[in-house]
Amino acid sequence: MEQNQIARRMDFIAPFYVMDLLARAKELEAEGRSIIHMEVGEPDFDTPQLIIDEAKKGLDLGFTGYTPAAGIPPLREKIRDHYRNTFDVEVKASRIMITPGSSGALQLVMGVLVNPGESVLMTDPGYPCNKHFVAAVNGVAKPLPVGPDTAYQLSAELIEKHWDDTTRAAMVATPSNPTGTLLSKQELSDIYDVVRGKGGMLIVDEIYQGLVYGRKPFSALSVTDNIIVINSFSKYFTMTGWRLGWLVAPEHYIEAIDRLAQNIFISSTASSQFAALKAFDPECIEVLEKRREEFCKRRDFLLPALSELGFKFPVVPEGAFYLYGDCSELTDDSFSFAYDLLEQEGVAITPGKDFGSNKHEHHVRFAYTTEIDMMQEAVARIRRFLGK
Ligand SMILES: Cc1ncc(COP(=O)(O)O)c(C=O)c1O
């Protein structure tokens, strides 16, 4: 043993490469350069005022202590009502756990599901932290290369093919990060059938659920109760910094999840929970729905504009706020491409490397978390960068 040793599991936990790019973007900005940010997966809208006002009220009322690890009962009940009213799904409040973001939920889920050495299937490209949540509990992440043929999602066939004796769970996200693509109810149902047939657990990340364009969103809970669903106030509700999310699990897992939450987090932030009680109010949803329409307009602007420049989008993204562009006709090194674009033209995008190793050098992600006039300028700059 060496005094300065760092545990081996950290060898499996990679940084966000985009953070270096973001740091460079900030440096350039500090030098007075104009930078257009399309790299960060965070809505550019502020939290609705109604929620902010409620947080202030909560603080004045002394809502500053620990809460139950599972979250305050009225918020669990609000989420129950949300499933009932929006998705026509009945979920008992006792199956809903409030968590510090969906990141907190994912840690808890991996903690109660995965034994050391057991594996979890997921997409490549996918949300980078998923691999690391598994590594943190000494599990083995198994990213499966996916492409346009399955809308960059896992399929029942892929899961059937790659499931082995070590596999404990399969994980999907709909809409997905980085591709913005969705699973249909039928596809989810087929995936569920395979996973249950193998005796494993299906984890469905619905963090971008409210941000779906041109289709009516549904919850995987309308397919079956017997899965774990992850959600968050971060994206649709534009509350990233409040660190608040939730999970829904079969009753059987709740006691263990609660026990782990008590130990790891004690509770989610009290004032955030208090404020989130307002998040489902019609007044608030009205504001958020306008923003959803704005995101849809942005996608409808950016997708054809980038296609015209030579980026390819073989599957139209119908959700989240990302476009995952195939840039193989423009470069064989998306990492340098992203850095050169930043240095030369001040447009910040995320290289594919952040989302896995499957053809990452031929992909970049654009986040349309900036206004259309800024994106028009970004497109003009990219055109110049490409010499078109
Ligand atoms: C697919 C997906 N899941 C989970 C998260 C974690 O979000 P949070 O912890 O803010 O809820 C993110 C954040 O970008 C994400 O894209």
The ligand as a Gaussian input file, in Angstrom:
#p B3LYP/6-31G(d) Opt

LIG

0 1
 C      -29.373000      11.671000     -19.763000
 C      -29.030000      12.396000     -18.496000
 N      -29.276000      11.788000     -17.318000
 C      -28.978000      12.388000     -16.164000
 C      -28.401000      13.651000     -16.110000
 C      -28.080000      14.273000     -14.765000
 O      -28.835000      15.411000     -14.522000
 P      -29.257000      15.962000     -13.084000
 O      -28.407000      15.306000     -12.060000
 O      -29.046000      17.432000     -13.161000
 O      -30.704000      15.629000     -12.889000
 C      -28.124000      14.323000     -17.308000
 C      -27.489000      15.651000     -17.301000
 O      -27.107000      16.209000     -18.308000
 C      -28.451000      13.677000     -18.539000
 O      -28.219000      14.258000     -19.723000

